[in-house]
Amino acid sequence: MFDDLRDLYQEVILDHGRKPRNFRRLEDADRTARGDNPMCGDRMELFLKLRPDGAIEDVAFQGRGCAISMASASLMTETVKGKSPAEAHILGDRFRNLAMTGACPDCGASLEEEMERLQPLSGVHEFPSRVKCATLAWHTLNAALDGSGKEATSE
Amino acid sequence: MNAPVQPGFDVERIRADFPVLAQQHRGRPLVFLDSGASAQKPRQVIQAMVRSMEERYANVHRGAYRLSEAATADYEAARAAVARFINAADPREVIFTTNSTAAINLVAHSWGRGVMQPGQAVLVSEMEHHANLVPWHMLRDDNRGIELRICRVTDAGELDLEDFEAKLADGKVGLVAVTHMSNVLGTVTPAERIVAMAHARGAKVLLDGSQAAVHRRVDMQALGADFYAFTGHKLYGPTGIGVLWARLEHQERMPPFLGGGDMIASVTLEGSTWAEPPAKFEAGTPPIVEAVGLHAAIDYVSAIGMPALEAHEHTLVDHAMRRLSDVAGLTLLGRAQDRGGVFSFALDNAHPHDLATLLDRAGIAVRAGRHCAEPLHARFGLEGGTCRASFGLYTTLGEIDYLAEALTKAREFFS
């Protein structure tokens, strides 16, 4: 009945959804931000520990949500660890493009391996009502990096 | 799959009236289980609205010409049809609004701010739709000295009548505003009892009938409430029209909510005087075509007969209770004795949004989330939400079987 949904719910998504990586509080975080999609009830808190040069030394999150949003946050934390804020922004822009269109024309330019890691989420573009689940973590990351203190949302 | 479920109630014939149900979805028939959010429309409603616009449309209550007179007659005929449908004592008790939310807000503004006094309280329940909660938050926070009290819901998903009585006891409650049927739990509340208890303590009663008016025969003279709100689009009618039934003596005391044309008796640059009820509460050009559509929807369900609809729904509810209880890992929210065709559920290994995406792939439309009832989900420890299947008069036993089968397969998918 659901075999064709394996493109969306690939094993890696289900795995990260069930056992999200970096799912914890960072007590000594330099930056935190909240993300909230009130219509669907997805909610997360993101923690960043920054190096003196501003790069992301450690990143973790807590929250609740669907498999897509949990997996996306989990994969994001694995992907942005060690990256500069500029690189994290580039990854976020490309990821949102990937989630909305399923394609990433700029992906060959740089950070190829990182985008490869996020590729399993590209199937979400076929489900317009679910794109916001995949992008919430990245909106929250932007809010944390900008230090605006504003609650992020992708709705 | 679609055998008639009651003698004399031919669900196949009914389904043929709903053009959208002929749709295929990835080669499967559409299984529409979101009627509680908004129901599909029968051809009779669609055609009545088309005819209104093609043949009998102009603004109402204004033009001294044939078309305007025809439109006015249709609009007022719709009011009379609503009055008959809910057994109102007088058609003037029927105020047309845009939906239930607007109807409740009208009460919150005109009664809450215009008639209620500082020191009084509004009593709602934990199972209210946000439409019957947020307007009362706004009233409470408007510095008028009006308190908001919340009646608890039992673990079975019923109104806790002991708590209800306790919250009425000091006589300060001026208005009880509770649902007649929960849009999440399916619970039908004991409206007559609520009204009797509230009136005994001097409180007026507003019932949110958005769900109940679709599933049950509602009788204003038997219920004895003071205000009753429902909406057209859940009753197989169009969006953009709702009803506030309000006793005339209450309408007399209530100041207008919105000002504008059609609600005035006379206007000078210095001021105005109000039209008689219900026109006083219908400022501006009303939903004329929508009123015609609502009239057609009422004619449609009345021709089938509310008793037949109720019997059909009983069969569906009993069947769904059995079939859904058999699905491994499925939690059903609410086990009220008296309930209608609304079932909210959570699967132990799937988030409601993931589950809804799977069900959609199977051609089943359900709602996922908290269904505009966040506090109720928190009450049952389901902050992440639920999926909700809600039935209409076109729902079949076969569709419920198919839902149960899909839920079982969804659980396997996520395991």
Interface residues (C-beta under 8 A of the other chain):
Chain A: M1 F2 D4 L5 L8 Y9 L14 G17 M39 C40 G41 D42 R64 G65 C66 A67 I68 F127 R130 C133
Chain B: A350 H351 P352 H353 D354 T357 L358 R361 A362 A368 G369 R370 H377 E383 G384 G385 E405 A406 K409 A410 F413 F414
